[in-house]
Amino acid sequence: MFKRVSPYIGEYKKYTVWATIMMSIGIVANIAPYFFLYQIISPLIRGEHLDASFILVRVVTIAVCEIVFSVSYVQGLAFSHISAYNTLKNLRVSLQGKLEKQPLGNITELGTGRIKKVFTDDIDQVELLLAHAIPEGIANVAIPVIIIVLMFVFDWRLGLLSLVPLVVGMFAMGMMMKAGMEKMNAYYESAANMNNTIVEYINGMEVVKVFNKDGDSYKRFGDVVRSYRDFTLDWYKVCWPWMAIYSSVLPCLVLLMLPLGSVMVLGGTIALDRMVLVFCMSFAVGPSVLKALNFAGKFPQLDYKIAELEKMMEHPPLKEGMSEFKGSNLDVEFKDVHFGYEETEVLHGVDVSFKQGTTTALVGESGSGKSTLAKLLVHYYDLDSGKISIGGQDITDMSLEALNNQVAFVSQEQFLFNTSLYENILIGKPDATKEEVLKAAERAQCNEFLERLPDGIETQAGDGGKQLSGGERQRISLARAILKDAPIIVLDEATAFMDPENEEKMNAALDEIVKDKTVLVIAHRLSTIKNADKICVMKDGVCIAADTHDKLVADCPEYKKLWDASVSASTWKVRA
């Protein structure tokens, strides 16, 4: 546990050390009043006379001890929280750095629910360990050990009797932790599944309502919530009996000491005031031990969480070089490219190339590998084998920044941040002037809807760009690509959300944007790409043909089938 956390504490270890020292002082100050109380009770038991000053001094001393306890304990908590929250910062920054180096596809597969839970809920719970469990746990263990040793010094028989409840309580604690560990994996898997399902349920609410699938969607939502409830209750039911035993037995060190000690007093084998002293000491031990063991019960959970944090990021980082782009030109080549998702290969030795300044289209049925091939060009994943090069330079030899400077990627779905449309476009080129941003918006045909918005280009996009229609979001994302002005452009169904009225203007804008660029375009509507310099036909993860539209219609049955289907679809009408 501590070995896992230690690298993230760094320079703030000294605050944890000081927190432990201050809390130990506080616990000693909190225990000391029992001894002063004994000094008052013992003479009374022996029938001795006590003057008022003797009692007053000890009462004042007890009050001072309580003040020392409060001040030192609060200061210890301050030190521990400084260490804790800086460690949480280091942990989040470390995980964020690892997350950035992961293939983007792997991050997408994790799901937003799981990533949110890890970066917020799970890391926040580590604060319990750092701010409380370590400093308070150490202090609450060390002081009772010292007191128990002193109890043996005063009377070894009473010391042994005080250990019996500790042994029983520790055994119950161990059994509880053992039972809990067996069900911990299933519990946390259920929690992660619930988080992802909740996010999916909320994001898909519109589709659910439109297609009247409330029952099915809510059933799945309800099933995962009930599953999480059942795992939680099942875990607790196993732990509850042991928890009841140790929480009731541990604080009560006088369980055997009181009856057997009384017999020893009556038998004259021990003085009453000596037994009272050990009793007072035992009252100081129970709460501290119970508090320490309550923290101990959290350690396996926290150890599991930190292990899961690191496990989530243990996927090999994306292969990335350090060099700038050094290609001799902007020719793009896919050579014997193999790639698969987990155990299923979806691209089987693809060989495709296209020249600088030309437009190449990828066509094929859904699932043929078109979008996967496009994503591999922008290094969305690492290849299983093969090579992708630009101007003869392997894309894995250059840094991601260098690659991103050469390639602009516009997909069907583009995320807009909840900030102004101006700032959303500016992402394409952060150092661009306002004139350049406005020009990019104009070229992307954004002016038509920007003029209707109350604040124009300064209008807030809303969460995920919800203030705009799908086509409007697409044009904002296209404006980003225009502003970026990368020499290679990948268009993955970039006009998917265009309505018929705007399609002609968008195509004209695209014609202007791709001028003198190297373009890879993916489209299901073949009419939009029939004038491409080269059309590559994908089928079952293989490029089966590559040529111009006219030649493919004449020589490639697969392409002709796609073209005929496209022509037929263009004539579809809704009849009254």
C-alpha angles and dihedrals in degrees: 000000000000090000090058094048099040098079090057096049093061115154092003094073089097090063090054090050092049090046090055092049094048093047091048089053088049093051092048088051090049093050097043094076089068090063093047089048089053090053088059097042098044097063090045090054090050090048094244123152117251122199121218095249092058091054094041093053092053094045090052090046090052089051090050090050090054091050091049089048093052096045097043095043093049090047090049090052089050091053092045093051092050087055093042100051093043088051090051087052091051091046093051093045091049093049091044090054091050091045091054090056094051119100106268090232091059091051090052091050092054090065129229092259094059095043091049091050092050097047096043116018101030097042091045089057090057085068088073090061096045101038099037118003098056102042098030093039093053092046093046091052100042098052096049090050089056092048093050089052089052090049089057089049092054094043125348093200093058089043090057092047090052091055095059095074088044092054093047091047093047090050091052090048091051092050091049092051092047092051092045094050091056091060100034098093093051090047095053093042088054090050092050091048091050092051093051092046092050091052091047092047092053095043092048096047093109093054091045092054096043094052095038093240096140092123097051095041094045091047091058091044091049093046094057092044091050090046090054090047092050093048090049095048091043090053093048094046090057092048101039099078093050090043090054091051098050095039091054100038103039099063091048105075090155091064092109098010094068100055097034093040089052090053089051091051091049089048091053095238093119134028117247094231090052090054090047089053092053089046091054090049092050091055088059094051103052101062093044094050092046091051091049093049092048087059090046089060089060096053097080091049093049092044088053092049095051090046089052091049091054093040091055089058099040093095108115109270120250111279104253132169128209101228131102122243107290101165117142091227141344098271110137122212132184107195122191091328116189121181138159142177106241105311098347118088112212101174117052112194100316117194114190132147136175132187131242113273094018133110117233123187128203115208134172144112121302110285094025092118102258099129092039090056091050092049091050089058090060089045096250087152137007116254122249087220140334131056141271116198139179115206088347094305117119109238090226089062093063129066119259089246091055091047093047090052088060100042133052116194122201114180136180093265119042122182118229120201120231093258135087121311087239092059091044091057092042089065087079091065114004094193095051121125122244090251090057091050092049091048091051090050090050093050090049089056092246096132093081094067097027089064090057094052117093094234098027114212090355091064114123113250094214126220107334089349094295092155089071134061121248092260092048092051089050092054091050089053089047089053088055090055091047091051092048089055094197115178093232120053127191115197112190104187088320093170095045094118098041116122118219093258093058099034095086092051092046093051089050089051091049091050089055094045097050094047109127090000132118103243134193112186131183118198139161092199099075092193089074094058105033091107093054116128089237133012119200116202114213123199127170092343097311132100102235098177141007124189144100122308096256094049093046092050088053100040110023116068092190092055092044089054090052092046094049090049090050093050091047092050092052090063095052115124135180110241122210 
